[in-house]
Amino acid sequence: MKLTLYDKIAISCSSVVTTGYSTSFSLSIKMLAARHRKAIYAIYGFVRLADEIVDTFFGQPQKEMLDRFRADTAEAINSRISSNPVLHSFQWAVNTYNIDKEFIEAFLYSMEMDLSLKNHDQQSYSEYIYGSAEAVGLMCLRVFCHDDPSRFDRLREPARLLGSAFQKVNFLRDIKSDWTVRGRVYFPGVDFNKFTVEEKRQIEKEIESEFAGAREGIRGLDRGSRRGVFLAYSYYLALYAKIKKASADSVAGKRYRISNGRKMLLLLKALFYDMAGLI
């Protein structure tokens, strides 16, 4: 499908959103084959916009704004156009790559949970991770496997594991802001006023198991998507390793990050691994 000028401008807006909010994801997207980048920018722009509503629009009618965003998303997809450029680029990706509506609804439901649910039990925790992370990974997988549906079926579970691992690393990284600013506790039964070594270690076991399962899935991607996904995987693995070395008290008290210099080293490593056929 040939892109109109407005299509191109809308996708550029989603690209700006992606780059502005996440240097790591924007670098990973640039490592993808050109044919994949526009749709992944569109997906990330959509996700970021919804996340901002529930995470930063304090003092505003967040529930009403999220409801309107949900309705605007459905209208954009159904009519194949939107005056909101981020939603327009997202509907283009959804309609072009046949992204499942169930993934979109699951994601928006998780965003809705963030507005009202501050402490999770095991069921709501699993539902939240599926919608906020695994479903987003599955949207991206639809793009990567658009011409090979059987590959999507084979890689569905590893993609979910990767999304879950990423989200749990995010939870550990953002404990301080989630708890002190937003009053949220994602890990069931955990009290961050007394976050213990054993609680931290149990979470780490889950993450390590999911990273291991996801690694096999990355190998199953085609070359056009493998390198970019591997870079994101490498970034999160490095962030996880940094968090793992820290004490439970330190993790609960500060936000860990990977320096830009280290990100560039990971980028070079991904390029080398790709050229050497090691991914």
N, C-alpha and C positions, 0 to 999 in steps of 0.2 A: 504494500500500500504506500503510495507516494505521500510524503508529509507536506501539509500546507505550511505557509509561513507562520500561522498561529500555532500549529503543532510544534514547530521547531522552537518558537519562543517559549512555549509552555514547558517543553522539556528542558530548555536552558534554565528556566526558573527553578525546576526541580534539581538541576545540577548545582545551581548556586546554593540552594538550601542544603544539599548534601555536603558540599565543600565547606560551607560556613559552620555547620554543626559537627562535622566529623572528618578530621584529616585522615584517620586510619581507613574508614570506609571509602572515602573518595580516592585514596591511593589504590585500594583493592579494586574498585570499579575501573580505574584507568588500566589495570592489568588484565581486564577482560577483553575478549575480542570485541571489535567495534560494533558488531551486530547485536551484542547484548547490552551495551552500556546505556542506551537511551531508556530502555524499559526498567533497568535496575535503578537508575536515577529516579524514574517516575515512581517506583515503589517506595524507595527510601524517602522521597519528598512527602509522599502521602503519610507514611508512618510517622515521620518527624512532626508533621503538622498536628496530627491527632495527639501525639505525645506531649506537645507543647500545651495544648488545651488543658490537659489534666495535671501537668507537672508545674506549670509556671503562671497560668492565668488566674492567680489567686486574687480574690476580691471581685472577680467577675462571675457572671452566672454560668459556671462551667458546665453544669448538667444540660442547660438549655443550649449552650454553644456546641456541646458534643452531639446532642440530638440533631441539631441543625446540620452539623458536619456529616452525620450519618445519612440524613435525608438528601443532602446535596451530593454526597457520593453516589447514592443509588440513582439519583436523577441524572448525574453525569454519565454513569455507565449505561443507563437505559437510553438516553437521548444521544449519546456519543459526542457530547460537547458540554463545556462549562466555561463560564466567564471567570472562574477561579483557575488560573493557569496550572497550579499544582494538581488540582482535581482533573483538569482537562488532560494533562499528561498521564495521570493515573488511569483514567478511563481508556485512553488510547492503548496503554499497556495491557489492561484487563481484556479489552475486546480483541486486540491483535494476537495475544498469546493464550486466550481462553483460560484466564486465571479463575479458579474456582470461587464462586461467591461464598462458599462455606468458609474459606480461608479469610476472606474479608470480614465476614460477620464474627468469626472467632476473634480476630484482632480487635475489632471495635468493642466487643463484649469485654475483653480484658481491659481496654481503656476505661470502660464504664465501671469496672470493678475498682479501679484506682480512685474513683471519686467517693466511694462509699465503704469499701472494705479495707480496714487498716491492719487487721491480723488474720492470717490465713490458717485454715486447717489443711490437711493433706490433699483433700479433694479440690478445694478452691486454688491451692498452690499449683497443682497439676494443670487445672483448667487455665489458670493465668499464664503459666509458662507456655502452654500450647498456643494460646491466642496471641500473646505478645511477642513470641520469638519463633516457635516452631512453625506456625502458620505463615509467618513472614518468609522464613526460609523456603517453605513450600511454594510460595508465590514466585520466588526467585528461581526455584528449580523448574517451574513450569516454563519460564523463559529459556533456561539453559537446555531444556529437553523438548522444546516445542516441536522439533522435527523427528523426535524419537520418543514417543509415549512409553514404550516399554522400558526405556532407560529411567524415565521418571518413576515408574513402578518399582524398579530395582533399588533406586536411590532414595526413595521416600523416607524410610526409617533412619538411615544415616543422616539425612538432612534434618530430620527432627532432633536427633541427638546433638548435632552441631548447634542448632538454634538453642536448645536447652542448656548446653554447656556455656555458650556465650552469655545467656541471660543470667545464669547462676554466678558467673564471674562478675557480671555487672552488679548483681545484688551485693556481692562481697565488696566490690570497689566502692559502691555508693551507700554503704550502710549508714555512714554519718549523716548524709543529706536526707536519705529516705526516712531515717528515724527522727532526727532533730528538726528538720524543716517540714516534712510531710506527714510525720507520725505513722509511717508505714513499717510493718515488719513482714517481710515476705516468707522467711523460713518458718515453717510451723513449729510452735513450741519454744522458740528462741526468744530470750530476753536480752536485748543488747546492753542493758545496764550491767549485766554479768555474763557476757559472751564467753563461753568456756573453750578451752583447748579441744576438748572432746567434741563439742558441737561443731567447731571449725573443721576438725579432722573428718567428721562424718560427711559434711558438705563437700570437702575436697575429694573424698572417695567417689562420690556421685559424679563430680566434674571429670575426674580422671577416667572413669569408666566411659563416660559419654564422649570425651575427646578421642579415646581409643576406637570406639565404634564409628565415629564420624570420619576418622582418618581413612578408613577403608572406602567410605563413600566418596571422598575427594578423589581417590585414585580412579573411581569409576566415571568421573565426569569427562567430557571431551576436552580437548586442549584449549578451546576457546573460552572455557569457564574455569578450568582446573587451576590455572595459575593465580587468578584473582581470588578465588575461594581459599586457596592455600595460603595466600598472604594474610587474609583476614584470620584464618586459623592460627597462623604463626604469631600474629600480633596478640591474639587472645591467650595463646599458650604462654607467651612471654609475660603478659600481665598476670596470668594465673601463677606462674612460677615466682614472681615477685611477691604476690600476696601470700603464697604458701610459706615463704621464708619468714614472713612477719608474724609477730605474736597476735593472739586473739585481741588483746587490748589495743594494739596498734591499728589493726584492721578496722576495729569499731570506732577508732578515733580520728582517722585521716583517710583521704582519698588517694589511692595509688594510681599512677599513670606510667606510660612508657614515653621516654623522651623522644623528641623528633629525630635526634641523631640515631637512636636505637631503631626507630621505625625505618629509617633509610637503610640501615644495615639489614634489617629483615627483608626489605624490598630487594636488595641486592642478592640476598640468600635465595629468595623465591625465584629470581631470574636465573641464578646459577642452577638451582635444582631443576627448573623447567628445561633448560638447555641440556642438562646432563641426563634427563629422563629419570630423575630421582623422586619426583613428586608421587 
